[in-house]
């Protein structure tokens, strides 16, 4: 009798011990490690600067939080890289028909304002009247108007600025990408202008390209050795106002 009770008690104690050990292992497996929680908070704080936040693995969220690039296009004017024709006109620029000028007389707004050169090469200045300016530099126009104002204004101070250049043009004809009038901004050459117009067409007769140039009262033909210029064995030709490039 004593042996049976001892065996039963031992069995009960063994069952209870095994159950407790299983429960302890299960609870330990479900509980998250304390170290991981600390690392998560630390990472969140370093990513977005806020304490106690949750770090995000979404790259778009991090991109929104990052500051804008200081060298982005928002800081650079869109038109800073593109030169307008008027910006290239200095004191030695020769005024032509259709050019727009701004005449400014210091402390005399009645004599100041924009003018456009007429087909006869003349502009009209208030009170002064018609002034022939085509073929003169901006400095010469300034001096001319100053002389005409001396009898009207005491010590006139005149400034002449080119607002828009429309007189400097060359023309493209024939088998090129774009035909028509092209503004001549500086010292462009024939090859440069052909490139800007989209180049010559596939079946163009490049050996017969020529330039028509007006000199005085007659027109001169200048042959253009296209292939030799491309190869560098012949010099390119600098264009002049009014030149007509013909690509047969």
Secondary structure, DSSP 8 states (H G I E B T S, - for coil): -HHHHHHHHHHHHHHHHHHHHHHHHHHHHHS--HHHHHHHHHHHHHHHS-TT------HHHHHHHS---TTSGGGS-TTSSS--GGGG--TT-B--TT-EEEEEETT-GGG-EEEE--TTSEEEETTTEEEE-TTSBHHHHHHHHHHHHTTTSTT--EEEEEEE--S-EEEEEESBSS-EEEE--SS-BHHHHHHHTT-B-TT--GGG-EEEEEETTEEEEEE--HHHHHHTSS---B--TT-EEEE-
